[in-house]
Amino acid sequence: MKAFFEAIQSLFVDFLFKPLDWLRALELDNWWLANSISWILMAICGYYMVYWIKQLRIFDEAGTENQDTTAHSFLK
């Protein structure tokens, strides 16, 4: 059983976390490049938030959204 957990440890430490170790070492040289993944993910989330708000506005202006407080059975 011990070998099973050591295999899981080896999988994560030796293989799956290597890109994160590389980013940690890169931060000492270039902060902007090391945090580029964070900036890309923030840009993607920002884009989809704007898209979602635009879609909400379209349904609100069309009047198709049911805003009755009893629209869901658990709100009775």
N, C-alpha and C positions, 0 to 999 in steps of 0.2 A: 504494500500500500504506500510505503514511503517513496518508492520509485515512481509511482503514479504522480504524486504531488511534486516531486523533483522534475519530472518531465513537463508538467504544466509551468513550473517556474522557469525552466530552461526555454520553453516556447516563448513566454512573454519577455523575459529579460534578454535572451540572446537573439531573438528575431523580431518580435512585434514592436518592441520599444526602441529599436535601433534608430528609426527616423527621429524620434523625440530626443534621443541622446545627441544626434547630429545637430538638431536645432538648438539644443542647450549649449553646445560647444560653439556654434555659429554666433550666438548672441554676444559672445565676448569680442568678436571681430566686427560684426555689423548688426546693430539692433534692428534697423529697418528691414533687412532681409530676413532675419529670424522671425519677425512678427508679421511677415507678409501673409501667412496663412490666416492669421486673425483678421487682417484687414480685408482679405478676399471674402471670408465668411461674413464679416459685417456688411460688406457691400451687397452680397447675395441676399442676406436677410432684409436689408433696407429696401432693395428692389421689390422683393415679394411683399413686404409690408405696404408699400405704395400701391402695388397691384391689387392687394386685398382691399385696401381702403377705396380704391376706384370701383371695384366690383360692388362693394357695399353701397356706395353712392348711386350706382346704376340701379340697383334693386330698390333703394329707398325712393329715388325719383320716379320709378315706374309704379310704385305703390303696391308691389307684389309681396312685400314682406309683411308677415303677420306679427304685429306688435302687441297683440292682446296678451295680458298677463296670464290668462288661462290657456294659452296655446299648448302648454305642456301639462300632462296629467299630474306631475309632481308639484305644480305651482297652484293647485286649487285651494 
